[in-house]
Amino acid sequence: MFIEMKIGLAVIFFIWMLTRSLYKKATWVQLTIVGLQIFSVLLLIELSITHYFPEFLEAKWLIGVFFATVFILAAAKERYLSKSEQQEIK
């Protein structure tokens, strides 16, 4: 039962981090949010694969790298869009 509570908290943390926007935020805030998003998905992958899908243990790092790349690309897109919008205003 303890693992279900840990996974439940990891899911809540993951969903909460997905709702954070990087739009028009300071650089350090953007980096912090992206770091926490990556940490949340890696924690969720670690807990779920270790306890429920042990046959995917060898691919755990690959799955984590894939999701981390998705978050980094999404952050780069948000940063580009916010910078281009600021340049249009000037």
Secondary structure, 3 states (H helix, E strand, C coil): CHHHHHHHHHHHHHHHHHCCCCCCCCHHHHHHHHHHHHHHHHHHHHHHHHHHCHHHHHHHHHHHHHHHHHHHHHHHHHHHHHHHHHHHHC
